[in-house]
Amino acid sequence: MLNALEVFTTVIVGLMVGVEFSVAFVMNPIFNGLPEESAVRARAHGGRMLGAVMPFWYIGSLVLSAIWAVAGREHGTGPVVIGAALLVLSVIMSLLLLVPINNRGKTWTPETRPADWKEQMNRWDRFHYVRVAIIISAFALLVTALV
């Protein structure tokens, strides 16, 4: 049963990393290349769509990692505990830095966007790059613990 939990947790975290990586390095660069009105719409739609799903994914990944750490404590769980701690950091970072910007951005239209919308999106992107690095590190630790 522990093996199934380990594999399931690793897959869930890995998929989350893949989505967040593609947002950072594929989707947002595509959106940034669009005309401004389309870019605002794309970012707002992405913020609404992923903003509805990602909280469950992040918290779910964290809970699964914590369960793994507790269930596998007899087998040595150092990498899992550190990976879970990094997931905690990513959740805190999300709540304090990224979610407030996303909550504003997901309501914007070409007509209602603020004058500094690009600066706000650039700030979100910078925070997101750091968050992606953190969750990649957590994923690498979980993979290390799995193998």
WOJO-V685366 format. One record per helix or strand of 2 or more residues. SS is the DSSP state (H for helix, E for strand). FROM is the first residue (numbers start at 1). LEN is the number of residues. If there is no record, write none. Layout:
BEGIN
ss=SS from=FROM len=LEN
ss=SS from=FROM len=LEN
END
This chain:
BEGIN
ss=H from=2 len=31
ss=H from=36 len=36
ss=H from=73 len=3
ss=H from=78 len=28
ss=H from=117 len=30
END
